[in-house]
Amino acid sequence: MSVKELREAIEQRKIYFGIRQALKHSKKLSNVFIAKDVRDETVETLDNAGIEFMVLKSKENLAKELNLDFECEVFSIASKNEPPANIKK
């Protein structure tokens, strides 16, 4: 379910990659997902910021399933009211 959500968010350009973007846009997010092999510091940072998240597969598996050429620990989906994220396809 959540990998499907991430794919749709990438297509709609409503996704932010990484911890910094999750923190920067924390008030605009509908969902946050983290890889199961995320660093402890990343989990602490999200907890301290009050951001709720769901745990997914490993970074390597997520990169393969989402057809990404990089590995990422944190994936954030912008709420439906937000304009598309400033990312390149």
C-alpha positions, 0 to 999 in steps of 0.5 A: 500500500505505502509503496504504491502511495509513494509511486503515485506521489512521485508521478504527481510530484508531491514527494519530498526526499530526505530528512531535511525536506521532511523537517522543512515542510513538516506542516504541509505533509500528509504522510511520512515513510522511513526505511527500516534500516534508517539511522537512529539519529533520523528517527530521533530527529523525526520524533523530536519534531513531532512527525509521525511516520510509518516504517517500510522496507530497506533503502535498497529495496525501496530504491529498486521498487520505486525505480530510483537511482539513489537510496533514501531514508525518509520519504514525505508526501505533501498534502493534497492542497499543496502545489507540486514539489519542486523536483525534476522528473 
